[in-house]
Amino acid sequence: MKTKRTLERTVTGIIIPQRWDSKGNVTGISIQAFDESEYIVKAYKRGIELFDFIHEKVKVTGKVFERLDRKDLIEVNRFEVLEIHNSV
């Protein structure tokens, strides 16, 4: 995957599934930001921890890379879960 540029950014949004394996398990996630942009989460170090918070509101800070396909990828440095929805 090639990238064009990098910059540190903080985004707030909802963690959503972005990719699944053949058994239906989530293998990739993204952040649907409240400004309607989407950031694919790099599944590395802190980014892996976000898999536990699918459908939760988070604030994430990290390096954002614009891929050559014009999609944004975020390498998470830190995050904060802002809202947890308890399912019954």
The first five atom37 places (N, CA, C, CB, O) and aatype in JSON, in Angstrom:
{
  "aatype": [12, 11, 16, 11, 1, 16, 10, 6, 1, 16, 19, 16, 7, 9, 9, 9, 14, 5, 1, 17, 3, 15, 11, 7, 2, 19, 16, 7, 9, 15, 9, 5, 0, 13, 3, 6, 15, 6, 18, 9, 19, 11, 0, 18, 11, 1, 7, 9, 6, 10, 13, 3, 13, 9, 8, 6, 11, 19, 11, 19, 16, 7, 11, 19, 13, 6, 1, 10, 3, 1, 11, 3, 10, 9, 6, 19, 2, 1, 13, 6, 19, 10, 6, 9, 8, 2, 15, 19],
  "atom_mask": [
    [1, 1, 1, 1, 1],
    [1, 1, 1, 1, 1],
    [1, 1, 1, 1, 1],
    [1, 1, 1, 1, 1],
    [1, 1, 1, 1, 1],
    [1, 1, 1, 1, 1],
    [1, 1, 1, 1, 1],
    [1, 1, 1, 1, 1],
    [1, 1, 1, 1, 1],
    [1, 1, 1, 1, 1],
    [1, 1, 1, 1, 1],
    [1, 1, 1, 1, 1],
    [1, 1, 1, 0, 1],
    [1, 1, 1, 1, 1],
    [1, 1, 1, 1, 1],
    [1, 1, 1, 1, 1],
    [1, 1, 1, 1, 1],
    [1, 1, 1, 1, 1],
    [1, 1, 1, 1, 1],
    [1, 1, 1, 1, 1],
    [1, 1, 1, 1, 1],
    [1, 1, 1, 1, 1],
    [1, 1, 1, 1, 1],
    [1, 1, 1, 0, 1],
    [1, 1, 1, 1, 1],
    [1, 1, 1, 1, 1],
    [1, 1, 1, 1, 1],
    [1, 1, 1, 0, 1],
    [1, 1, 1, 1, 1],
    [1, 1, 1, 1, 1],
    [1, 1, 1, 1, 1],
    [1, 1, 1, 1, 1],
    [1, 1, 1, 1, 1],
    [1, 1, 1, 1, 1],
    [1, 1, 1, 1, 1],
    [1, 1, 1, 1, 1],
    [1, 1, 1, 1, 1],
    [1, 1, 1, 1, 1],
    [1, 1, 1, 1, 1],
    [1, 1, 1, 1, 1],
    [1, 1, 1, 1, 1],
    [1, 1, 1, 1, 1],
    [1, 1, 1, 1, 1],
    [1, 1, 1, 1, 1],
    [1, 1, 1, 1, 1],
    [1, 1, 1, 1, 1],
    [1, 1, 1, 0, 1],
    [1, 1, 1, 1, 1],
    [1, 1, 1, 1, 1],
    [1, 1, 1, 1, 1],
    [1, 1, 1, 1, 1],
    [1, 1, 1, 1, 1],
    [1, 1, 1, 1, 1],
    [1, 1, 1, 1, 1],
    [1, 1, 1, 1, 1],
    [1, 1, 1, 1, 1],
    [1, 1, 1, 1, 1],
    [1, 1, 1, 1, 1],
    [1, 1, 1, 1, 1],
    [1, 1, 1, 1, 1],
    [1, 1, 1, 1, 1],
    [1, 1, 1, 0, 1],
    [1, 1, 1, 1, 1],
    [1, 1, 1, 1, 1],
    [1, 1, 1, 1, 1],
    [1, 1, 1, 1, 1],
    [1, 1, 1, 1, 1],
    [1, 1, 1, 1, 1],
    [1, 1, 1, 1, 1],
    [1, 1, 1, 1, 1],
    [1, 1, 1, 1, 1],
    [1, 1, 1, 1, 1],
    [1, 1, 1, 1, 1],
    [1, 1, 1, 1, 1],
    [1, 1, 1, 1, 1],
    [1, 1, 1, 1, 1],
    [1, 1, 1, 1, 1],
    [1, 1, 1, 1, 1],
    [1, 1, 1, 1, 1],
    [1, 1, 1, 1, 1],
    [1, 1, 1, 1, 1],
    [1, 1, 1, 1, 1],
    [1, 1, 1, 1, 1],
    [1, 1, 1, 1, 1],
    [1, 1, 1, 1, 1],
    [1, 1, 1, 1, 1],
    [1, 1, 1, 1, 1],
    [1, 1, 1, 1, 1]
  ],
  "atom_positions": [
    [[0.85, -1.17, 0.0], [0.0, 0.0, 0.0], [0.9, 1.23, 0.0], [-0.97, 0.0, 1.23], [1.74, 1.39, 0.88]],
    [[0.73, 2.08, -0.95], [1.52, 3.3, -1.04], [0.73, 4.47, -0.48], [1.94, 3.58, -2.49], [-0.5, 4.5, -0.56]],
    [[1.47, 5.43, 0.09], [0.82, 6.59, 0.67], [1.42, 7.86, 0.08], [0.94, 6.59, 2.2], [2.55, 7.86, -0.42]],
    [[0.66, 8.95, 0.16], [1.1, 10.23, -0.39], [1.65, 11.16, 0.67], [-0.04, 10.9, -1.09], [2.72, 11.74, 0.49]],
    [[0.93, 11.33, 1.79], [1.39, 12.3, 2.79], [0.98, 11.83, 4.17], [0.82, 13.7, 2.5], [0.1, 10.98, 4.33]],
    [[1.63, 12.4, 5.17], [1.38, 12.02, 6.56], [1.19, 13.27, 7.39], [2.54, 11.16, 7.11], [1.88, 14.27, 7.19]],
    [[0.24, 13.21, 8.35], [0.14, 14.28, 9.32], [-0.59, 13.78, 10.56], [-0.57, 15.5, 8.73], [-1.46, 12.91, 10.47]],
    [[-0.24, 14.35, 11.73], [-0.87, 13.98, 12.99], [-2.24, 14.63, 13.07], [0.01, 14.4, 14.21], [-2.4, 15.81, 12.76]],
    [[-3.24, 13.85, 13.49], [-4.6, 14.38, 13.53], [-5.36, 13.71, 14.68], [-5.32, 14.15, 12.18], [-5.04, 12.59, 15.07]],
    [[-6.35, 14.41, 15.2], [-7.28, 13.84, 16.19], [-8.64, 13.81, 15.53], [-7.3, 14.67, 17.53], [-9.13, 14.81, 15.01]],
    [[-9.27, 12.63, 15.57], [-10.6, 12.47, 14.99], [-11.54, 11.87, 16.02], [-10.54, 11.58, 13.72], [-11.14, 11.07, 16.86]],
    [[-12.79, 12.26, 15.94], [-13.83, 11.73, 16.82], [-14.89, 11.09, 15.94], [-14.44, 12.85, 17.74], [-15.34, 11.69, 14.96]],
    [[-15.28, 9.88, 16.3], [-16.29, 9.19, 15.51], [-16.65, 7.85, 16.1], [0.0, 0.0, 0.0], [-16.38, 7.57, 17.27]],
    [[-17.26, 7.01, 15.28], [-17.74, 5.69, 15.68], [-16.87, 4.64, 15.0], [-19.25, 5.5, 15.32], [-16.59, 4.74, 13.8]],
    [[-16.46, 3.62, 15.76], [-15.7, 2.5, 15.19], [-16.69, 1.59, 14.46], [-14.91, 1.72, 16.3], [-17.68, 1.15, 15.05]],
    [[-16.41, 1.3, 13.2], [-17.28, 0.41, 12.43], [-16.44, -0.69, 11.77], [-18.06, 1.21, 11.36], [-15.27, -0.49, 11.46]],
    [[-17.06, -1.87, 11.56], [-16.35, -2.93, 10.82], [-16.09, -2.45, 9.4], [-17.19, -4.26, 10.81], [-16.91, -1.75, 8.8]],
    [[-14.94, -2.82, 8.87], [-14.57, -2.37, 7.54], [-14.22, -3.56, 6.63], [-13.38, -1.4, 7.62], [-14.32, -3.46, 5.41]],
    [[-13.81, -4.69, 7.25], [-13.41, -5.86, 6.48], [-13.71, -7.11, 7.31], [-11.88, -5.8, 6.09], [-13.62, -7.08, 8.54]],
    [[-14.08, -8.21, 6.64], [-14.42, -9.46, 7.31], [-13.69, -10.62, 6.64], [-15.96, -9.7, 7.3], [-13.33, -10.54, 5.46]],
    [[-13.48, -11.71, 7.41], [-12.93, -12.92, 6.8], [-14.07, -13.79, 6.28], [-12.06, -13.7, 7.83], [-15.24, -13.4, 6.37]],
    [[-13.74, -14.95, 5.74], [-14.76, -15.83, 5.14], [-15.73, -16.4, 6.17], [-14.08, -16.97, 4.41], [-16.8, -16.89, 5.79]],
    [[-15.39, -16.34, 7.46], [-16.28, -16.83, 8.51], [-17.12, -15.71, 9.14], [-15.46, -17.52, 9.6], [-17.89, -15.96, 10.06]],
    [[-16.98, -14.51, 8.64], [-17.76, -13.39, 9.15], [-17.13, -12.65, 10.32], [0.0, 0.0, 0.0], [-17.76, -11.78, 10.92]],
    [[-15.89, -12.99, 10.66], [-15.18, -12.3, 11.74], [-14.61, -10.98, 11.22], [-14.06, -13.18, 12.32], [-14.1, -10.92, 10.11]],
    [[-14.7, -9.95, 12.03], [-14.17, -8.64, 11.65], [-12.64, -8.71, 11.63], [-14.67, -7.53, 12.62], [-12.02, -9.1, 12.61]],
    [[-12.06, -8.33, 10.5], [-10.6, -8.32, 10.37], [-10.05, -6.92, 10.12], [-10.18, -9.24, 9.24], [-8.83, -6.73, 10.09]],
    [[-10.93, -5.96, 9.95], [-10.51, -4.58, 9.74], [-11.6, -3.64, 10.22], [0.0, 0.0, 0.0], [-12.79, -3.94, 10.12]],
    [[-11.17, -2.49, 10.73], [-12.13, -1.5, 11.23], [-11.77, -0.12, 10.68], [-12.14, -1.47, 12.78], [-10.67, 0.12, 10.19]],
    [[-12.75, 0.76, 10.77], [-12.49, 2.15, 10.41], [-13.25, 3.04, 11.37], [-12.9, 2.44, 8.92], [-14.11, 2.59, 12.12]],
    [[-12.9, 4.31, 11.33], [-13.59, 5.31, 12.15], [-14.44, 6.15, 11.21], [-12.57, 6.2, 12.96], [-13.93, 6.8, 10.3]],
    [[-15.74, 6.13, 11.46], [-16.65, 7.01, 10.72], [-16.73, 8.3, 11.52], [-18.09, 6.35, 10.52], [-17.42, 8.38, 12.53]],
    [[-15.99, 9.3, 11.05], [-15.88, 10.56, 11.79], [-17.16, 11.38, 11.64], [-14.67, 11.37, 11.3], [-17.92, 11.2, 10.69]],
    [[-17.37, 12.28, 12.59], [-18.59, 13.08, 12.59], [-18.59, 14.15, 11.51], [-18.76, 13.73, 13.93], [-19.63, 14.78, 11.26]],
    [[-17.45, 14.38, 10.85], [-17.43, 15.29, 9.7], [-17.68, 14.53, 8.4], [-16.07, 16.04, 9.63], [-17.47, 15.07, 7.31]],
    [[-18.14, 13.27, 8.52], [-18.49, 12.38, 7.41], [-17.29, 11.8, 6.68], [-19.34, 13.1, 6.44], [-17.46, 11.15, 5.65]],
    [[-16.09, 12.0, 7.19], [-14.93, 11.36, 6.6], [-14.73, 10.0, 7.26], [-13.66, 12.25, 6.74], [-15.25, 9.74, 8.35]],
    [[-13.96, 9.14, 6.6], [-13.71, 7.8, 7.13], [-12.2, 7.55, 7.17], [-14.42, 6.72, 6.28], [-11.48, 7.91, 6.24]],
    [[-11.75, 6.94, 8.26], [-10.33, 6.63, 8.45], [-10.19, 5.14, 8.68], [-9.73, 7.45, 9.64], [-10.72, 4.6, 9.65]],
    [[-9.47, 4.47, 7.8], [-9.19, 3.06, 7.99], [-8.14, 2.96, 9.09], [-8.7, 2.39, 6.66], [-7.13, 3.65, 9.06]],
    [[-8.39, 2.09, 10.08], [-7.48, 1.95, 11.21], [-6.41, 0.93, 10.87], [-8.24, 1.52, 12.5], [-6.7, -0.2, 10.48]],
    [[-5.15, 1.34, 11.01], [-4.04, 0.43, 10.81], [-4.01, -0.53, 11.99], [-2.68, 1.21, 10.66], [-3.88, -0.1, 13.14]],
    [[-4.14, -1.82, 11.72], [-4.2, -2.84, 12.77], [-2.79, -3.13, 13.28], [-4.88, -4.15, 12.24], [-2.19, -4.16, 12.96]],
    [[-2.28, -2.2, 14.07], [-0.92, -2.27, 14.58], [-0.91, -1.62, 15.96], [0.1, -1.58, 13.61], [-1.41, -0.51, 16.13]],
    [[-0.33, -2.29, 16.92], [-0.22, -1.81, 18.3], [-1.55, -1.28, 18.83], [0.83, -0.72, 18.39], [-2.48, -2.07, 19.04]],
    [[-1.68, 0.02, 19.07], [-2.89, 0.61, 19.67], [-4.12, 0.41, 18.79], [-2.67, 2.11, 19.92], [-5.23, 0.28, 19.31]],
    [[-3.95, 0.38, 17.51], [-5.09, 0.19, 16.6], [-5.81, -1.13, 16.83], [0.0, 0.0, 0.0], [-7.03, -1.2, 16.7]],
    [[-5.07, -2.16, 17.18], [-5.67, -3.47, 17.46], [-6.61, -3.4, 18.66], [-4.57, -4.52, 17.72], [-7.63, -4.08, 18.68]],
    [[-6.28, -2.57, 19.64], [-7.11, -2.43, 20.83], [-8.5, -1.88, 20.5], [-6.42, -1.52, 21.84], [-9.45, -2.13, 21.24]],
    [[-8.63, -1.15, 19.41], [-9.92, -0.56, 19.03], [-10.93, -1.61, 18.59], [-9.72, 0.45, 17.93], [-12.13, -1.33, 18.56]],
    [[-10.48, -2.82, 18.24], [-11.4, -3.88, 17.84], [-12.38, -4.2, 18.97], [-10.62, -5.14, 17.45], [-13.48, -4.7, 18.71]],
    [[-12.02, -3.93, 20.21], [-12.9, -4.17, 21.36], [-14.01, -3.13, 21.48], [-12.08, -4.2, 22.64], [-14.9, -3.28, 22.32]],
    [[-13.97, -2.09, 20.67], [-14.91, -0.98, 20.81], [-15.72, -0.7, 19.55], [-14.17, 0.25, 21.21], [-16.07, 0.45, 19.29]],
    [[-16.01, -1.74, 18.76], [-16.82, -1.58, 17.56], [-18.19, -1.02, 17.96], [-16.97, -2.94, 16.79], [-18.8, -1.49, 18.92]],
    [[-18.65, -0.05, 17.24], [-19.91, 0.68, 17.42], [-19.87, 1.66, 18.6], [-21.04, -0.3, 17.62], [-20.91, 2.16, 19.03]],
    [[-18.7, 1.92, 19.13], [-18.56, 2.88, 20.23], [-18.01, 4.2, 19.71], [-17.65, 2.31, 21.35], [-17.33, 4.24, 18.68]],
    [[-18.3, 5.27, 20.44], [-17.8, 6.61, 20.11], [-16.41, 6.76, 20.72], [-18.77, 7.73, 20.64], [-16.21, 6.51, 21.91]],
    [[-15.44, 7.17, 19.89], [-14.06, 7.3, 20.34], [-13.44, 8.6, 19.84], [-13.23, 6.11, 19.86], [-13.91, 9.22, 18.88]],
    [[-12.38, 8.99, 20.53], [-11.54, 10.1, 20.1], [-10.15, 9.5, 19.91], [-11.53, 11.31, 21.16], [-9.57, 8.97, 20.84]],
    [[-9.64, 9.6, 18.69], [-8.39, 8.93, 18.32], [-7.39, 9.96, 17.8], [-8.64, 7.82, 17.26], [-7.74, 10.83, 17.0]],
    [[-6.16, 9.84, 18.25], [-5.07, 10.68, 17.74], [-4.01, 9.76, 17.15], [-4.47, 11.59, 18.87], [-3.64, 8.74, 17.73]],
    [[-3.54, 10.15, 15.98], [-2.5, 9.35, 15.34], [-2.05, 9.97, 14.03], [0.0, 0.0, 0.0], [-2.52, 11.04, 13.63]],
    [[-1.14, 9.28, 13.39], [-0.64, 9.73, 12.1], [-1.63, 9.31, 11.02], [0.78, 9.15, 11.8], [-2.04, 8.16, 10.96]],
    [[-2.0, 10.26, 10.19], [-2.92, 10.0, 9.09], [-2.13, 9.99, 7.8], [-4.07, 11.05, 9.04], [-1.38, 10.92, 7.49]],
    [[-2.31, 8.93, 7.05], [-1.66, 8.77, 5.76], [-2.74, 8.81, 4.68], [-0.83, 7.44, 5.69], [-3.74, 8.1, 4.78]],
    [[-2.55, 9.61, 3.68], [-3.47, 9.58, 2.55], [-2.91, 8.57, 1.55], [-3.66, 11.01, 1.89], [-1.83, 8.76, 0.99]],
    [[-3.66, 7.49, 1.33], [-3.21, 6.47, 0.4], [-3.36, 6.97, -1.02], [-4.0, 5.16, 0.61], [-4.08, 7.93, -1.28]],
    [[-2.69, 6.32, -1.93], [-2.77, 6.73, -3.33], [-4.18, 6.55, -3.9], [-1.78, 5.95, -4.17], [-4.53, 7.19, -4.89]],
    [[-4.99, 5.68, -3.28], [-6.38, 5.54, -3.71], [-7.27, 6.61, -3.07], [-6.9, 4.13, -3.36], [-8.49, 6.55, -3.19]],
    [[-6.65, 7.58, -2.39], [-7.28, 8.75, -1.77], [-8.05, 8.43, -0.49], [-8.21, 9.38, -2.74], [-8.77, 9.29, 0.02]],
    [[-7.91, 7.22, 0.04], [-8.52, 6.87, 1.32], [-7.53, 7.2, 2.42], [-8.93, 5.37, 1.37], [-6.32, 7.1, 2.23]],
    [[-8.05, 7.59, 3.59], [-7.2, 7.94, 4.72], [-7.0, 6.72, 5.62], [-7.8, 9.11, 5.52], [-7.95, 5.98, 5.9]],
    [[-5.78, 6.53, 6.07], [-5.39, 5.46, 6.98], [-4.85, 6.13, 8.23], [-4.34, 4.49, 6.33], [-4.04, 7.06, 8.14]],
    [[-5.28, 5.67, 9.41], [-4.77, 6.26, 10.65], [-4.0, 5.21, 11.44], [-5.92, 6.85, 11.51], [-4.49, 4.1, 11.67]],
    [[-2.79, 5.58, 11.85], [-1.96, 4.76, 12.74], [-2.15, 5.35, 14.13], [-0.41, 4.75, 12.29], [-1.65, 6.44, 14.43]],
    [[-2.85, 4.62, 14.98], [-3.3, 5.14, 16.27], [-2.15, 5.26, 17.27], [-4.4, 4.24, 16.85], [-1.42, 4.29, 17.5]],
    [[-1.99, 6.45, 17.85], [-1.02, 6.65, 18.92], [-1.7, 6.57, 20.28], [-0.31, 8.01, 18.76], [-1.15, 6.02, 21.24]],
    [[-2.91, 7.14, 20.36], [-3.69, 7.08, 21.61], [-5.16, 7.24, 21.27], [-3.22, 8.19, 22.62], [-5.54, 7.8, 20.24]],
    [[-5.99, 6.74, 22.18], [-7.42, 6.88, 21.98], [-8.14, 6.93, 23.3], [-7.96, 5.73, 21.13], [-7.61, 6.51, 24.34]],
    [[-9.34, 7.45, 23.25], [-10.2, 7.55, 24.42], [-11.6, 7.12, 23.99], [-10.2, 9.0, 25.02], [-12.13, 7.63, 23.0]],
    [[-12.2, 6.19, 24.73], [-13.57, 5.79, 24.46], [-14.47, 6.82, 25.13], [-13.87, 4.32, 24.99], [-14.39, 7.03, 26.34]],
    [[-15.32, 7.46, 24.34], [-16.15, 8.54, 24.86], [-17.51, 8.06, 25.33], [-16.33, 9.6, 23.8], [-18.12, 8.67, 26.21]],
    [[-17.98, 6.99, 24.76], [-19.31, 6.51, 25.07], [-19.33, 5.0, 24.88], [-20.38, 7.2, 24.19], [-18.88, 4.51, 23.85]],
    [[-19.85, 4.27, 25.84], [-20.0, 2.82, 25.69], [-21.47, 2.5, 25.78], [-19.18, 2.05, 26.78], [-22.15, 2.88, 26.74]],
    [[-21.95, 1.79, 24.77], [-23.35, 1.34, 24.76], [-23.39, -0.08, 25.28], [-23.97, 1.43, 23.34], [-22.83, -0.98, 24.66]],
    [[-24.04, -0.28, 26.4], [-24.17, -1.62, 26.96], [-25.31, -2.34, 26.28], [-24.4, -1.56, 28.48], [-26.44, -1.85, 26.23]],
    [[-24.99, -3.53, 25.75], [-26.07, -4.32, 25.16], [-26.58, -5.31, 26.17], [-25.6, -5.05, 23.88], [-25.81, -5.86, 26.96]],
    [[-27.86, -5.54, 26.15], [-28.49, -6.42, 27.12], [-28.8, -7.74, 26.48], [-29.74, -5.81, 27.69], [-29.33, -8.63, 27.14]]
  ]
}
